[in-house]
Amino acid sequence: MPEGCDGVPGSGRLRPPPLGLLLAEARALFEFNASLLLTPLLMRAPRGDGHPVLALPGFLASDLSMAPMRRYLGDLGYETHAWRMGRNLGGLARVREGLRARLAEIHGASGRKVSLIGWSLGGVYARDLALQAPDMVRYVITLGSPFANDVRATNATALYEALSGERVADFAEAREAIAGNLPVPATSIYSRADGVVNWRTCLLHPSDRAENIEVYLASHVGLGVNPAALWAVADRLAQPEAEFWPFDRAGPFAIAYAPPERAVSV
């Protein structure tokens, strides 16, 4: 590991983010306020084509946490949907059936494939859902989601296991599949300044229809309301169905994105 705080030397394991970054998560409030102040700029993002988008909240969060994202995308012309499964207390096996039913409901009502946006643990669910029902999924976007490498490298692992009753070490085969290539286009948005999950756990395998986008200085708690992250989400969703091209880091938030070569391959 080139950066000592990311890994345990000689063990092949990753460390959770340090305490300093965890305490700095309070800056999420500033990210939210920045998105409100920059609303006129954010509304210059590409317009949507009306296809449905399902937003999945992170661990311990509810649909309320994704409300700003849904409102923004709704204003851009998308048909946005909440997951309607209450507070996310974890447990991949526990939510699988309900999520697939929710996806089928949205797909059946609209007659169109559904894009999935998952924040943190919600992104892990989104990637799993795309594997389970690729015929109903158009695109997957994850925000600070720990699905790759040593997924125990988070400051929420112990609490997740206690509340969900599910050990991260379980479902090894499912975790390997979730970390691999998806049958649909995918984007992972992450930050090296994330105070909850080690950013290396958010890296997907780049390909001709999958990419990583790093947002400088974004927090984990604020990633779903960070203006640069919101712009990137809108830009990615605006691609025509079954088409994919790399994210253009030019534009009003260009200074907030790391160059693509900075992302470390998995």
WOUR-V382904 format. One record per pair of residues at least 24 apart in sequence whose ideal C-beta (glycine too) atoms are under 10 Angstrom apart, sorted by the first residue. I is the first residue (numbers start at 0). J is the second residue. D is the distance in Angstrom with one decimal. If there is no record, write none. Layout:
((I;J;D) (I;J;D))
This chain:
((0;199;8.4) (0;263;9.8) (1;263;8.4) (2;191;8.7) (2;198;9.8) (2;199;9.1) (2;263;9.6) (4;197;9.1) (5;148;9.8) (5;149;10.0) (5;152;8.1) (5;191;9.1) (5;197;6.1) (5;198;7.9) (5;199;5.9) (5;200;9.9) (5;263;9.7) (6;148;9.6) (6;149;8.5) (6;152;8.6) (6;197;8.7) (6;199;8.2) (7;149;9.3) (7;152;9.4) (10;149;9.5) (11;148;9.7) (11;149;7.8) (12;148;9.4) (12;149;5.3) (12;151;7.8) (12;152;7.3) (13;145;9.6) (13;148;6.0) (13;149;4.2) (13;150;8.8) (13;151;7.9) (13;152;3.6) (13;153;9.3) (13;196;9.7) (13;197;4.8) (13;198;9.6) (13;199;5.8) (13;200;6.7) (14;149;8.9) (14;151;9.8) (14;152;6.0) (14;197;6.6) (14;199;9.9) (15;145;9.9) (15;149;9.9) (15;151;8.2) (15;152;5.4) (15;153;5.5) (15;154;4.6) (15;155;8.5) (15;156;7.4) (15;157;9.9) (15;194;9.1) (15;195;8.0) (15;196;7.6) (15;197;6.1) (15;200;9.7) (16;152;8.3) (16;153;8.0) (16;154;6.3) (16;191;9.4) (16;192;8.6) (16;193;6.1) (16;194;5.0) (16;195;6.6) (16;196;7.1) (16;197;6.0) (16;198;8.1) (16;219;8.3) (17;154;9.4) (17;194;8.2) (18;154;8.7) (18;194;8.6) (19;194;8.0) (20;154;8.9) (20;190;9.8) (20;191;9.3) (20;192;6.3) (20;193;7.0) (20;194;3.7) (20;195;8.4) (20;197;9.9) (20;198;9.9) (20;218;8.5) (20;219;8.8) (21;154;5.5) (21;155;10.0) (21;193;9.5) (21;194;4.1) (21;195;6.9) (21;218;9.8) (21;219;8.9) (22;194;7.2) (23;192;7.4) (23;193;10.0) (23;194;5.7) (23;216;9.4) (23;218;6.9) (24;154;9.4) (24;192;9.5) (24;193;8.6) (24;194;4.4) (24;195;6.8) (24;218;4.9) (24;219;6.1) (24;220;4.8) (24;221;7.6) (25;194;9.3) (25;218;8.1) (25;220;8.3) (25;221;9.3) (26;192;8.9) (26;194;9.2) (26;216;8.2) (26;217;8.9) (26;218;5.3) (26;220;8.6) (26;221;6.6) (26;225;10.0) (27;194;9.6) (27;217;8.9) (27;218;4.7) (27;219;8.0) (27;220;4.0) (27;221;3.1) (27;222;8.2) (27;223;9.1) (27;224;7.2) (27;225;8.4) (28;218;9.4) (28;220;8.9) (28;221;7.6) (28;224;9.3) (29;218;8.9) (29;221;7.6) (29;225;9.7) (30;214;9.7) (30;216;9.2) (30;217;6.8) (30;218;6.5) (30;220;8.5) (30;221;3.5) (30;222;7.9) (30;223;9.1) (30;224;5.6) (30;225;4.5) (30;226;7.4) (30;227;9.1) (30;228;8.5) (30;229;9.7) (31;67;7.2) (31;220;9.5) (31;221;6.4) (31;223;9.2) (31;224;4.4) (31;225;8.4) (31;226;9.4) (32;221;9.9) (32;224;9.1) (32;226;10.0) (33;221;9.1) (33;224;8.5) (33;225;7.6) (33;226;5.4) (33;227;9.2) (34;67;7.0) (34;68;9.8) (34;71;8.0) (34;221;9.0) (34;223;9.7) (34;224;5.2) (34;225;6.9) (34;226;4.5) (34;227;9.3) (34;228;9.0) (34;229;6.1) (34;230;9.6) (35;67;8.7) (35;224;8.8) (35;226;9.1) (36;226;8.5) (37;226;4.8) (37;227;9.4) (37;229;9.0) (37;230;9.1) (37;251;8.2) (37;252;8.6) (38;71;8.4) (38;74;8.9) (38;226;8.8) (38;229;9.8) (40;226;7.6) (40;230;8.3) (40;250;9.6) (40;251;5.2) (40;252;8.1) (41;71;6.7) (41;74;9.0) (41;75;8.9) (41;226;6.0) (41;227;9.7) (41;229;5.8) (41;230;6.2) (41;233;7.6) (41;251;8.4) (41;252;8.9) (42;71;8.5) (42;74;6.8) (42;75;7.4) (42;233;9.3) (43;230;8.9) (43;233;9.6) (43;250;8.6) (43;251;6.9) (44;71;8.7) (44;72;9.5) (44;74;9.8) (44;75;6.3) (44;229;7.9) (44;230;5.6) (44;231;9.2) (44;232;8.7) (44;233;3.8) (44;234;6.2) (44;236;9.2) (44;237;7.4) (44;250;8.7) (44;251;9.0) (44;252;9.8) (45;75;7.8) (45;76;9.5) (45;230;9.7) (45;233;6.4) (45;234;6.1) (45;235;9.5) (45;236;8.3) (45;237;3.5) (45;238;8.7) (46;74;9.7) (46;75;5.7) (46;76;5.0) (46;77;9.2) (46;233;8.8) (46;237;7.0) (47;72;6.7) (47;73;8.8) (47;74;9.3) (47;75;4.8) (47;76;3.8) (47;77;4.0) (47;78;8.5) (47;79;9.4) (47;114;9.4) (47;233;7.7) (47;236;6.2) (47;237;6.3) (48;75;10.0) (48;76;7.0) (48;77;8.0) (48;78;9.9) (48;111;9.1) (48;236;8.8) (48;237;7.6) (48;238;9.7) (48;239;7.7) (48;240;8.2) (49;75;10.0) (49;76;5.8) (49;77;6.7) (49;78;6.0) (49;109;8.7) (49;111;8.2) (50;76;9.3) (50;77;6.6) (50;78;6.8) (50;109;7.4) (50;111;5.0) (50;112;6.9) (50;113;7.4) (50;114;6.5) (50;137;6.4) (50;138;9.0) (50;236;8.1) (50;240;7.3) (51;77;7.4) (51;78;4.5) (51;79;7.6) (51;80;6.1) (51;102;9.5) (51;105;5.1) (51;106;7.5) (51;108;8.1) (51;109;4.8) (51;110;9.6) (51;111;6.1) (51;112;8.1) (51;113;4.7) (51;114;7.2) (51;115;9.9) (51;135;9.9) (51;137;8.5) (52;77;4.9) (52;78;6.9) (52;79;5.1) (52;80;6.8) (52;105;9.1) (52;113;6.9) (52;114;4.7) (52;115;7.7) (52;116;6.2) (52;137;8.9) (52;138;8.8) (52;140;9.1) (52;232;9.2) (52;236;6.7) (53;78;9.8) (53;79;8.1) (53;80;4.8) (53;81;8.1) (53;82;6.7) (53;83;9.9) (53;98;8.7) (53;101;7.0) (53;102;6.5) (53;104;9.8) (53;105;6.0) (53;106;9.4) (53;113;5.3) (53;114;7.3) (53;115;5.4) (53;116;7.3) (53;117;8.9) (53;121;9.8) (53;125;8.1) (53;128;8.6) (53;135;10.0) (53;136;9.1) (54;79;6.6) (54;80;7.0) (54;81;6.4) (54;82;6.9) (54;114;9.6) (54;115;8.2) (54;116;5.0) (54;117;7.8) (54;118;7.8) (54;121;7.6) (54;125;9.4) (54;140;9.8) (54;223;8.6) (54;232;10.0) (55;81;9.1) (55;82;5.3) (55;84;8.9) (55;87;7.8) (55;94;9.2) (55;98;7.7) (55;101;9.4) (55;115;6.7) (55;116;6.9) (55;117;4.1) (55;118;7.0) (55;119;9.2) (55;120;8.2) (55;121;3.2) (55;122;7.2) (55;123;9.0) (55;124;5.3) (55;125;5.5) (55;128;8.3) (55;141;9.4) (55;142;9.8) (55;144;9.6) (56;81;8.5) (56;82;6.7) (56;84;8.9) (56;85;9.7) (56;86;8.1) (56;87;5.0) (56;117;8.3) (56;118;6.1) (56;119;8.1) (56;120;8.1) (56;121;5.2) (56;124;9.5) (56;223;8.6) (57;87;6.4) (57;89;10.0) (57;117;7.9) (57;118;4.4) (57;119;3.1) (57;120;5.2) (57;121;5.3) (57;122;8.0) (57;123;9.5) (57;124;9.8) (57;142;8.1) (57;143;7.8) (57;144;8.3) (57;155;9.1) (57;195;8.8) (57;196;9.9) (57;219;8.3) (57;220;8.6) (57;222;9.2) (57;223;7.9) (58;86;9.4) (58;87;5.7) (58;88;7.7) (58;89;5.7) (58;118;9.3) (58;119;5.8) (58;120;4.1) (58;121;8.2) (58;123;9.4) (58;145;9.9) (58;153;9.0) (58;155;5.8) (58;158;7.9) (58;159;6.0) (58;162;8.4) (58;163;8.7) (58;195;8.9) (58;196;10.0) (59;86;6.7) (59;87;6.5) (59;88;7.1) (59;89;8.4) (59;119;9.2) (59;120;8.7) (59;155;8.0) (59;158;8.0) (59;159;9.0) (59;162;8.0) (60;86;7.0) (60;87;5.7) (60;118;7.2) (60;119;7.7) (60;120;8.5) (60;121;7.8) (60;220;9.2) (60;223;9.0) (61;85;6.5) (61;86;4.8) (61;87;7.1) (62;86;9.1) (62;87;9.4) (64;118;7.0) (64;119;9.5) (64;121;9.1) (64;220;9.0) (64;223;6.7) (64;224;8.8) (65;116;7.7) (65;117;9.4) (65;118;6.7) (65;121;7.9) (65;142;9.9) (65;223;6.6) (65;224;9.7) (66;223;9.8) (66;224;9.7) (67;223;7.2) (67;224;5.1) (67;229;8.2) (68;116;6.6) (68;118;7.9) (68;142;8.7) (68;223;5.5) (68;224;7.4) (68;228;9.2) (68;229;7.0) (68;232;7.2) (68;233;9.9) (69;116;8.9) (71;224;9.0) (71;226;9.8) (71;229;5.7) (71;230;9.7) (71;232;8.3) (71;233;7.3) (72;114;9.2) (72;116;8.1) (72;229;8.7) (72;232;7.4) (72;233;6.8) (72;236;7.0) (74;233;9.9) (75;229;9.9) (75;232;9.7) (75;233;5.7) (75;236;8.2) (75;237;8.2) (76;233;10.0) (76;236;9.9) (76;237;9.4) (77;114;7.9) (77;233;8.8) (77;236;6.7) (77;237;9.4) (78;105;8.3) (78;108;9.3) (78;109;6.4) (78;111;8.4) (78;113;9.1) (78;114;10.0) (79;114;9.8) (79;116;9.1) (80;104;8.8) (80;105;5.4) (80;108;9.5) (80;109;9.3) (80;113;7.8) (82;115;9.9) (82;117;9.4) (82;121;7.7) (82;124;8.5) (84;124;9.8) (86;162;9.9) (87;118;9.4) (87;119;8.7) (87;120;6.1) (87;121;6.6) (87;124;8.3) (87;162;9.9) (87;163;9.6) (88;120;9.7) (88;158;9.9) (88;159;8.8) (88;162;5.0) (88;163;6.1) (88;164;9.4) (89;120;6.4) (89;123;9.7) (89;124;9.8) (89;155;9.0) (89;158;8.6) (89;159;4.8) (89;160;8.1) (89;161;9.3) (89;162;5.7) (89;163;3.2) (89;164;8.5) (89;165;6.5) (89;167;9.8) (90;120;9.7) (90;124;10.0) (90;159;8.8) (90;162;8.3) (90;163;3.9) (90;164;6.7) (90;165;4.9) (91;120;8.9) (91;123;7.1) (91;124;7.0) (91;127;6.4) (91;163;8.3) (91;165;6.7) (91;167;9.9) (91;169;8.8) (91;170;6.3) (91;173;6.7) (91;174;8.6) (91;177;8.6) (92;163;9.1) (92;164;9.6) (92;165;6.6) (92;169;8.5) (92;170;7.1) (92;173;8.6) (93;163;7.1) (93;164;8.3) (93;165;7.5) (94;120;9.6) (94;121;9.8) (94;124;6.2) (94;127;9.1) (94;128;9.4) (94;163;9.5) (95;124;8.2) (95;127;7.0) (95;128;8.0) (95;131;7.1) (95;173;9.3) (96;131;9.9) (98;124;6.0) (98;125;8.8) (98;127;8.1) (98;128;5.5) (98;131;8.4) (98;132;9.2) (99;127;9.6) (99;128;6.7) (99;131;5.9) (99;132;5.9) (99;135;8.7) (101;128;9.2) (102;128;6.1) (102;129;9.5) (102;131;8.7) (102;132;5.9) (102;135;5.5) (102;136;7.4) (103;132;7.4) (103;135;6.6) (105;135;8.3) (106;132;8.2) (106;134;8.6) (106;135;4.3) (106;136;8.6) (106;137;9.7) (107;135;8.9) (111;135;9.4) (111;137;7.6) (111;240;8.2) (112;136;6.1) (112;137;3.7) (112;138;8.3) (112;183;8.4) (112;240;6.5) (112;241;9.1) (113;137;6.1) (113;138;8.8) (114;138;4.3) (114;139;7.5) (114;140;7.2) (114;183;9.1) (114;184;9.4) (114;232;9.5) (114;235;8.7) (114;236;5.7) (114;238;9.9) (114;240;9.4) (115;139;5.0) (115;140;7.2) (115;141;8.7) (115;183;8.8) (115;185;9.4) (116;140;4.8) (116;141;7.9) (116;142;7.2) (116;186;9.7) (116;188;9.6) (116;223;8.5) (116;232;6.5) (116;235;9.5) (116;236;8.2) (117;141;5.3) (117;142;6.9) (117;143;9.6) (117;144;5.9) (117;146;9.4) (117;223;9.8) (118;142;4.5) (118;143;6.8) (118;144;7.5) (118;188;9.6) (118;219;9.0) (118;220;9.5) (118;222;6.8) (118;223;4.6) (118;224;9.7) (118;228;9.7) (119;143;5.3) (119;144;5.8) (119;145;7.5) (119;153;8.8) (119;155;8.3) (119;193;9.5) (119;195;7.2) (119;196;7.1) (119;201;9.5) (119;219;6.8) (119;220;9.0) (119;222;8.1) (119;223;8.5) (120;144;7.1) (120;145;7.9) (120;146;9.4) (120;153;9.4) (120;155;8.3) (120;159;7.5) (120;163;9.4) (120;196;9.5) (121;223;9.2) (122;146;6.7) (122;177;9.6) (122;185;9.8) (122;187;7.7) (122;188;9.1) (122;189;9.8) (122;201;8.2) (123;150;8.2) (123;173;9.8) (123;174;8.7) (123;177;6.2) (123;178;9.5) (123;200;10.0) (124;177;9.2) (125;177;9.5) (125;181;9.5) (125;185;8.9) (126;176;8.7) (126;177;4.7) (126;178;8.2) (126;179;9.2) (126;181;6.2) (126;183;9.7) (126;185;7.3) (126;187;9.2) (126;203;8.5) (127;170;9.6) (127;173;6.8) (127;174;9.3) (127;176;7.8) (127;177;5.3) (127;181;9.8) (128;177;9.9) (129;177;9.1) (129;181;5.0) (129;182;6.8) (129;183;5.2) (129;184;9.6) (129;185;7.5) (130;173;8.5) (130;176;5.7) (130;177;6.9) (130;179;8.7) (130;180;10.0) (130;181;6.7) (130;182;7.1) (130;183;9.3) (131;173;9.9) (131;176;9.8) (132;182;9.9) (133;181;7.8) (133;182;4.1) (133;183;5.8) (134;182;9.2) (134;183;9.7) (135;183;9.8) (136;181;8.5) (136;182;8.2) (136;183;5.1) (136;184;9.6) (136;185;9.8) (137;183;6.7) (137;184;8.0) (137;236;8.8) (137;238;9.4) (137;240;5.7) (137;241;8.2) (138;181;9.7) (138;183;6.2) (138;184;5.1) (138;185;7.2) (138;186;7.7) (138;208;9.5) (138;235;6.9) (138;236;6.5) (138;238;7.5) (138;240;8.3) (138;241;9.7) (138;243;8.6) (139;181;6.1) (139;182;9.9) (139;183;6.0) (139;184;7.3) (139;185;4.4) (139;186;7.5) (139;187;8.9) (139;203;9.4) (139;209;9.0) (139;235;9.8) (140;184;9.4) (140;185;7.4) (140;186;4.9) (140;187;7.9) (140;188;6.7) (140;212;9.3) (140;228;9.6) (140;231;8.4) (140;232;5.7) (140;235;5.9) (140;236;7.4) (141;185;7.5) (141;186;7.4) (141;187;4.9) (141;188;6.9) (141;189;8.1) (141;201;7.1) (141;203;7.9) (141;211;9.8) (141;222;10.0) (142;186;9.6) (142;187;8.3) (142;188;5.2) (142;189;7.7) (142;190;9.4) (142;201;8.7) (142;212;10.0) (142;214;9.3) (142;217;9.1) (142;219;8.8) (142;222;4.7) (142;223;5.5) (142;224;10.0) (142;225;8.8) (142;228;6.4) (142;229;10.0) (142;231;9.5) (142;232;7.9) (143;187;8.8) (143;188;7.4) (143;189;5.6) (143;190;6.8) (143;193;5.5) (143;194;10.0) (143;195;7.2) (143;196;5.9) (143;198;8.2) (143;200;9.3) (143;201;6.1) (143;214;9.4) (143;217;8.0) (143;218;8.8) (143;219;4.9) (143;220;8.9) (143;221;9.6) (143;222;4.7) (143;223;8.3) (143;225;10.0) (143;228;9.0) (144;177;9.4) (144;187;6.9) (144;188;8.9) (144;189;8.0) (144;196;7.8) (144;200;8.1) (144;201;5.9) (144;203;9.4) (144;222;9.7) (145;178;9.9) (145;189;9.5) (145;193;9.3) (145;195;8.6) (145;196;4.3) (145;197;7.3) (145;198;9.2) (145;199;9.2) (145;200;3.8) (145;201;6.4) (145;219;9.9) (146;174;7.7) (146;177;5.1) (146;178;5.4) (146;179;9.6) (146;187;8.2) (146;196;9.8) (146;200;6.9) (146;201;7.3) (146;202;9.1) (146;203;7.7) (147;174;9.2) (147;175;10.0) (147;177;8.4) (147;178;4.4) (147;179;9.0) (147;187;8.5) (147;199;7.4) (147;200;5.5) (147;201;6.9) (147;202;5.4) (147;203;6.6) (147;204;8.3) (147;265;5.5) (148;178;7.7) (148;197;7.8) (148;198;10.0) (148;199;5.2) (148;200;5.1) (148;201;8.9) (148;202;7.2) (148;263;10.0) (148;265;6.7) (149;197;7.6) (149;199;8.0) (149;200;6.7) (150;174;6.6) (150;177;9.0) (150;178;8.0) (150;196;8.5) (150;197;9.1) (150;200;5.4) (150;201;10.0) (151;197;9.3) (151;200;8.7) (152;196;7.0) (152;197;3.8) (152;198;9.4) (152;199;7.4) (152;200;5.6) (153;193;9.2) (153;195;5.9) (153;196;4.3) (153;197;6.8) (153;200;7.1) (153;219;9.1) (154;193;9.7) (154;194;7.2) (154;195;5.3) (154;196;7.6) (154;197;9.2) (154;219;9.0) (155;195;5.9) (155;196;7.6) (155;219;9.3) (156;196;9.3) (178;202;9.3) (178;203;7.8) (178;204;8.3) (178;265;7.6) (179;203;8.8) (179;204;7.1) (179;265;9.5) (180;204;5.8) (180;206;6.4) (180;208;9.0) (180;209;6.8) (181;206;9.5) (181;208;8.7) (181;209;7.0) (182;208;9.8) (183;208;7.9) (183;209;9.2) (183;241;9.1) (183;243;9.6) (184;208;4.3) (184;209;6.7) (184;210;8.9) (184;235;8.3) (184;238;7.5) (184;240;9.4) (184;241;8.2) (184;242;8.2) (184;243;4.5) (184;244;9.9) (185;209;4.6) (185;210;7.9) (185;211;9.7) (185;235;9.4) (185;243;9.1) (186;210;5.6) (186;211;7.7) (186;212;6.2) (186;231;7.5) (186;232;8.2) (186;234;9.4) (186;235;5.0) (186;236;9.4) (186;238;9.9) (186;243;9.2) (186;245;9.9) (186;246;7.2) (187;211;5.0) (187;212;7.1) (187;213;9.3) (187;262;8.9) (188;212;4.8) (188;213;8.0) (188;214;6.3) (188;217;8.4) (188;222;6.9) (188;223;9.4) (188;225;8.8) (188;227;9.0) (188;228;5.4) (188;229;9.8) (188;231;5.7) (188;232;7.2) (188;235;8.7) (188;246;9.4) (188;256;9.7) (189;213;6.0) (189;214;7.4) (189;217;8.2) (189;219;9.2) (189;222;7.8) (189;228;9.4) (189;257;9.8) (189;262;8.7) (190;214;5.1) (190;215;7.2) (190;216;6.9) (190;217;3.8) (190;218;7.1) (190;219;7.4) (190;221;9.1) (190;222;6.4) (190;225;8.2) (190;227;9.8) (190;228;8.5) (190;255;10.0) (190;257;9.2) (191;215;8.0) (191;216;8.6) (191;217;9.0) (191;257;8.0) (191;261;8.9) (192;216;5.0) (192;217;6.3) (192;218;6.7) (192;219;8.7) (192;222;10.0) (193;217;7.4) (193;218;6.9) (193;219;4.4) (193;220;9.3) (193;221;10.0) (193;222;7.6) (194;218;6.3) (194;219;5.7) (194;220;7.9) (195;219;3.9) (195;220;7.2) (195;222;9.7) (198;262;9.6) (198;263;9.1) (199;263;6.9) (199;265;8.3) (200;265;9.7) (201;262;9.7) (201;265;10.0) (202;262;6.4) (202;263;6.5) (202;264;7.4) (202;265;5.1) (203;262;9.4) (203;264;9.7) (203;265;7.0) (204;264;7.3) (204;265;5.4) (205;245;9.2) (205;259;8.0) (205;262;7.1) (205;264;6.6) (205;265;8.6) (206;243;9.2) (207;243;7.0) (207;244;9.5) (207;245;9.3) (208;238;9.9) (208;241;9.3) (208;242;8.8) (208;243;4.1) (208;244;9.3) (208;245;9.9) (209;243;8.1) (210;235;8.7) (210;243;8.4) (210;244;9.6) (210;245;5.9) (210;246;6.2) (210;259;7.2) (210;262;8.2) (211;246;9.4) (211;257;9.3) (211;259;7.6) (211;261;9.2) (211;262;4.2) (211;263;8.9) (211;264;9.0) (211;265;9.2) (212;245;9.6) (212;246;5.5) (212;248;8.1) (212;256;6.5) (212;257;8.2) (212;259;8.1) (212;262;8.2) (213;248;9.9) (213;255;9.4) (213;256;6.7) (213;257;3.8) (213;258;8.6) (213;259;8.5) (213;261;6.2) (213;262;6.1) (214;252;8.6) (214;255;5.7) (214;256;6.4) (214;257;7.8) (215;254;7.9) (215;255;5.5) (215;256;7.1) (215;257;6.1) (215;261;9.9) (216;255;7.9) (217;255;8.0) (225;252;9.4) (225;255;8.1) (226;251;8.8) (226;252;6.4) (226;255;7.8) (227;251;9.0) (227;252;4.1) (227;253;9.0) (227;254;8.6) (227;255;3.5) (227;256;6.6) (228;252;9.0) (228;255;8.5) (228;256;9.8) (230;255;8.4) (230;256;9.3) (231;255;9.0) (231;256;7.5))
